[in-house]
Amino acid sequence: MSAEVSGVTGKPFARLLRGAMVVMAVLVVARLVLELAGLPHGIARYVSSTVGVLFVAIYVAAVGPLRGGLRKFSQLLLPAVILAAWTEAWIILATIIAAVLRLSRSHFAEKEDFGNWSHLGRHVLGHAIEIGVLFVMVLLLMTVVHILWRWPATVAPGAMLGVFVIMRYWTEAMGLEPLRTAAWSSTILVFLSAFYLGGVGARMGLTQARQLLVPSLVLGWAWRLWVYLAMLFAAAVPFFKTHFFDPSRGDVPLRLLKALGLSVVEGFIVGLLVWGIAVWIAHATHAGGIISPGDTSSEDA
């Protein structure tokens, strides 16, 4: 058995993946039960397996290396396939049940599916095709977090930045008021991450200011990468209205290209600000202190 496969099938990581699969199954079943219980669609839709699998993907990629798996990029492929296929399989099962039992309260089956096996077959086939799309999305998110593992101190805040961007996009797409969606501000979180980096970084060996520079820049660019991915999705799915990107204004490719360049610059500037905060926090909390970017010595507290 290859190292890639053995790492993914090892007991600690296998338990992590099974837990992720249980979460996805529970989300689909809970959505179906809540709809049948009469919960309004506007509320039940927040129990979303599509959004849930994105969160699960980020979590698995963040925790996976600690469980003996996901140390190489090639090891991401199997978990991404499993999560995508497993999620869609439960959605297909719920669709078939809703269609066969004519559960009109459920959104899984369309009314045209009731007693129409041909239409139901096309509906199920559509979900089967979505496995490929979901696989790409899951793999992309897992890859971003996997890259962050080159700088372990950035994994936790970097992953949370991704969660906040997804939450902001999702709540806006669901039509919540701007006052509520603004609570999921990744801009505020990226600066809070600087406090985390300064406090935890020193405990992970980042005891000098220059050692905090690259992780700080990585956090700045990671934040802008998450936001840019939200922009790409907003451009690809125009029926969701969010503040990230408005495709109705036209010139979509050119605007996305400009946004990419601007994101690189913004990420660099924010990274420097994160660095300043992280150095300050590290100096204030670490017993040895951080004297200057080029000073390798430390003083007793």
C-alpha positions as CSV (number, residue, x, y, z in Angstrom):
1,M,0.0,0.0,0.0
2,S,1.4,3.4,-0.9
3,A,2.2,6.0,1.7
4,E,-0.5,8.3,0.3
5,V,-3.2,5.6,0.8
6,S,-1.9,4.3,4.1
7,G,-1.9,7.8,5.5
8,V,-5.5,8.5,4.6
9,T,-6.7,5.0,5.7
10,G,-4.9,5.1,9.1
11,K,-7.1,4.7,12.1
12,P,-6.9,8.3,13.5
13,F,-7.6,9.9,10.2
14,A,-10.2,7.3,9.3
15,R,-12.1,8.2,12.5
16,L,-11.9,11.9,11.5
17,L,-13.3,11.2,8.1
18,R,-16.1,8.9,9.4
19,G,-17.1,11.7,11.8
20,A,-17.2,14.1,8.9
21,M,-19.4,11.7,6.9
22,V,-21.8,11.3,9.9
23,V,-22.1,15.1,10.1
24,M,-23.1,15.3,6.4
25,A,-25.6,12.5,6.7
26,V,-27.2,14.2,9.8
27,L,-27.5,17.5,7.9
28,V,-29.4,16.0,5.0
29,V,-31.7,13.9,7.3
30,A,-32.2,16.9,9.6
31,R,-33.2,19.1,6.6
32,L,-35.7,16.5,5.4
33,V,-37.2,16.0,8.9
34,L,-37.5,19.7,9.6
35,E,-39.3,20.3,6.2
36,L,-41.7,17.4,6.9
37,A,-42.4,18.8,10.4
38,G,-43.6,22.0,8.7
39,L,-40.6,24.3,9.3
40,P,-40.9,27.2,6.8
41,H,-38.6,26.8,3.8
42,G,-37.0,30.2,4.6
43,I,-35.7,28.8,7.9
44,A,-35.1,25.1,6.9
45,R,-32.8,26.2,4.1
46,Y,-30.2,27.3,6.6
47,V,-29.6,23.5,7.3
48,S,-27.6,23.3,4.1
49,S,-25.6,20.3,3.3
50,T,-23.8,22.1,0.5
51,V,-22.5,24.8,2.9
52,G,-21.9,22.1,5.5
53,V,-19.6,20.1,3.3
54,L,-17.5,23.2,2.7
55,F,-17.0,23.7,6.5
56,V,-16.3,20.0,6.9
57,A,-13.7,20.2,4.1
58,I,-11.9,23.0,5.8
59,Y,-12.0,21.2,9.2
60,V,-10.7,17.9,7.8
61,A,-7.8,19.7,6.0
62,A,-7.0,21.7,9.1
63,V,-7.0,18.7,11.5
64,G,-6.0,15.9,9.1
65,P,-2.2,16.4,9.4
66,L,-2.6,16.0,13.2
67,R,-4.3,12.7,12.7
68,G,-1.6,11.1,10.6
69,G,-3.0,11.8,7.1
70,L,-3.1,14.6,4.5
71,R,0.6,15.4,4.6
72,K,0.8,15.5,0.8
73,F,-1.4,17.1,-1.8
74,S,-2.1,13.7,-3.4
75,Q,-3.7,12.6,-0.1
76,L,-6.4,15.3,-0.5
77,L,-7.9,13.6,-3.5
78,L,-9.5,10.6,-1.8
79,P,-11.1,12.5,1.1
80,A,-12.4,15.2,-1.4
81,V,-14.0,12.5,-3.6
82,I,-15.5,10.7,-0.5
83,L,-17.0,13.9,0.9
84,A,-18.5,15.0,-2.4
85,A,-19.9,11.6,-3.4
86,W,-21.2,10.9,0.1
87,T,-23.0,14.2,0.4
88,E,-24.6,13.9,-3.0
89,A,-25.5,10.2,-2.3
90,W,-27.5,11.3,0.8
91,I,-29.2,14.1,-1.2
92,I,-30.1,11.6,-4.0
93,L,-31.5,9.2,-1.3
94,A,-33.6,12.0,0.2
95,T,-34.8,13.0,-3.3
96,I,-35.9,9.5,-4.1
97,I,-37.7,9.0,-0.8
98,A,-39.5,12.4,-1.2
99,A,-40.5,11.5,-4.7
100,V,-41.7,8.0,-4.0
101,L,-43.7,9.0,-0.9
102,R,-44.9,12.3,-2.6
103,L,-43.6,14.4,0.2
104,S,-44.7,17.8,-1.1
105,R,-43.3,19.7,1.9
106,S,-39.8,18.7,1.1
107,H,-37.6,20.7,-1.4
108,F,-35.6,17.6,-2.3
109,A,-38.1,16.3,-4.9
110,E,-40.0,18.4,-7.4
111,K,-43.7,17.9,-8.0
112,E,-42.8,16.8,-11.5
113,D,-40.9,13.8,-9.9
114,F,-44.1,12.4,-8.3
115,G,-45.0,9.3,-10.3
116,N,-42.8,10.4,-13.2
117,W,-39.8,8.1,-13.2
118,S,-38.3,9.7,-16.3
119,H,-38.2,13.1,-14.7
120,L,-37.0,11.7,-11.4
121,G,-34.2,9.9,-13.2
122,R,-33.1,13.1,-14.8
123,H,-33.3,14.9,-11.4
124,V,-31.1,12.2,-9.8
125,L,-28.7,12.3,-12.8
126,G,-28.3,16.0,-12.2
127,H,-27.2,15.4,-8.6
128,A,-24.8,12.7,-9.8
129,I,-23.2,15.2,-12.1
130,E,-22.9,17.7,-9.2
131,I,-20.5,15.3,-7.5
132,G,-17.8,16.5,-9.9
133,V,-18.6,20.2,-9.2
134,L,-18.7,19.6,-5.4
135,F,-15.4,17.6,-5.6
136,V,-13.7,20.6,-7.2
137,M,-15.0,23.0,-4.6
138,V,-14.1,20.7,-1.7
139,L,-10.6,20.0,-3.1
140,L,-10.0,23.7,-3.7
141,L,-10.8,24.6,-0.1
142,M,-8.8,21.7,1.3
143,T,-5.8,22.8,-0.9
144,V,-5.8,26.3,0.6
145,V,-5.7,25.0,4.1
146,H,-3.2,22.4,3.1
147,I,-0.8,25.1,1.9
148,L,-1.2,26.9,5.2
149,W,0.4,23.9,6.9
150,R,3.8,25.1,5.6
151,W,3.4,27.7,8.4
152,P,1.5,25.9,11.2
153,A,0.8,29.0,13.2
154,T,-1.4,30.3,10.3
155,V,-3.6,27.2,10.0
156,A,-6.2,28.0,12.7
157,P,-6.7,31.7,11.8
158,G,-6.4,31.0,8.1
159,A,-9.1,28.3,8.3
160,M,-11.4,30.5,10.3
161,L,-11.0,33.3,7.8
162,G,-12.3,30.9,5.2
163,V,-15.3,30.0,7.4
164,F,-16.2,33.6,7.9
165,V,-16.0,34.4,4.2
166,I,-18.3,31.5,3.5
167,M,-20.7,32.5,6.2
168,R,-20.8,36.1,4.9
169,Y,-21.4,34.9,1.4
170,W,-24.0,32.4,2.4
171,T,-26.0,34.8,4.7
172,E,-26.0,37.5,2.0
173,A,-27.1,34.9,-0.6
174,M,-30.0,33.9,1.7
175,G,-31.1,37.5,1.8
176,L,-30.4,38.4,5.4
177,E,-30.2,42.1,6.3
178,P,-26.8,43.8,5.9
179,L,-26.7,44.5,9.6
180,R,-26.7,40.8,10.3
181,T,-24.4,39.6,7.5
182,A,-21.8,42.2,8.5
183,A,-21.3,40.3,11.8
184,W,-19.4,37.8,9.7
185,S,-16.7,40.3,8.9
186,S,-13.4,38.7,7.8
187,T,-11.8,42.1,7.8
188,I,-12.1,42.3,11.6
189,L,-11.1,38.6,12.0
190,V,-7.9,39.0,10.1
191,F,-6.7,41.6,12.6
192,L,-7.9,39.5,15.5
193,S,-5.8,36.7,13.9
194,A,-2.7,38.9,14.4
195,F,-3.3,38.7,18.2
196,Y,-3.5,34.9,17.8
197,L,-0.3,34.8,15.8
198,G,1.6,37.0,18.2
199,G,0.4,35.0,21.3
200,V,0.7,31.5,19.9
201,G,3.5,32.0,17.4
202,A,6.1,32.4,20.1
203,R,5.1,29.1,21.6
204,M,5.7,27.5,18.2
205,G,9.2,28.8,17.9
206,L,8.5,32.2,16.3
207,T,10.4,34.1,18.9
208,Q,11.8,36.9,16.7
209,A,10.1,39.6,14.7
210,R,11.6,38.5,11.4
211,Q,10.2,35.0,12.0
212,L,6.7,36.4,12.2
213,L,7.0,38.4,9.0
214,V,6.3,35.5,6.5
215,P,3.4,34.0,8.5
216,S,1.8,37.5,8.8
217,L,2.1,38.0,5.1
218,V,0.6,34.6,4.5
219,L,-2.4,35.4,6.6
220,G,-2.9,38.7,4.7
221,W,-2.8,36.9,1.4
222,A,-4.9,33.9,2.6
223,W,-7.6,36.4,3.6
224,R,-7.6,38.0,0.2
225,L,-7.5,34.5,-1.4
226,W,-10.7,33.5,0.4
227,V,-12.4,36.7,-0.6
228,Y,-11.3,36.3,-4.2
229,L,-12.7,32.8,-4.3
230,A,-16.0,34.2,-3.1
231,M,-15.8,36.7,-5.9
232,L,-15.2,34.0,-8.5
233,F,-18.2,32.0,-7.2
234,A,-20.4,35.2,-7.2
235,A,-19.4,35.7,-10.8
236,A,-20.1,32.1,-11.7
237,V,-23.5,32.0,-9.9
238,P,-25.1,35.4,-10.7
239,F,-28.5,34.6,-9.1
240,F,-27.0,34.9,-5.6
241,K,-26.7,38.6,-4.7
242,T,-23.7,39.4,-2.5
243,H,-21.4,42.3,-1.9
244,F,-18.4,40.3,-3.1
245,F,-19.0,40.8,-6.8
246,D,-21.8,42.1,-9.0
247,P,-21.7,40.4,-12.5
248,S,-24.5,42.5,-13.7
249,R,-22.1,45.4,-14.2
250,G,-20.4,43.7,-17.1
251,D,-16.7,43.3,-18.0
252,V,-16.6,40.3,-15.7
253,P,-13.2,38.9,-16.8
254,L,-11.4,42.3,-16.8
255,R,-12.9,43.2,-13.4
256,L,-11.9,39.8,-11.9
257,L,-8.3,40.3,-13.3
258,K,-8.1,43.7,-11.7
259,A,-9.5,42.4,-8.5
260,L,-6.8,39.7,-8.5
261,G,-4.0,42.2,-8.8
262,L,-5.6,44.4,-6.1
263,S,-5.9,41.4,-3.8
264,V,-2.2,40.8,-4.0
265,V,-1.4,44.4,-3.0
266,E,-4.1,44.5,-0.3
267,G,-2.9,41.2,1.1
268,F,0.6,42.5,1.4
269,I,-0.4,45.7,3.1
270,V,-2.7,43.9,5.6
271,G,0.1,41.3,6.2
272,L,2.4,44.1,7.3
273,L,-0.2,45.4,9.7
274,V,-0.8,41.9,11.0
275,W,3.0,41.6,11.5
276,G,3.1,44.8,13.5
277,I,0.3,43.6,15.8
278,A,1.8,40.1,16.1
279,V,5.2,41.5,17.1
280,W,3.7,43.7,19.7
281,I,1.6,40.9,21.2
282,A,4.6,38.5,21.1
283,H,6.8,41.1,22.9
284,A,4.1,41.7,25.5
285,T,3.3,38.0,26.2
286,H,6.5,36.0,25.5
287,A,8.8,35.6,28.4
288,G,11.9,36.3,26.3
289,G,10.4,39.3,24.5
290,I,11.1,40.4,20.9
291,I,13.5,43.3,20.8
292,S,13.8,44.2,17.1
293,P,13.5,42.5,13.7
294,G,17.2,41.8,13.5
295,D,18.0,41.1,17.2
296,T,18.4,37.4,18.0
297,S,18.9,38.0,21.7
298,S,16.3,38.0,24.4
299,E,16.1,39.4,27.9
300,D,14.7,37.8,31.0
301,A,11.2,39.0,32.0
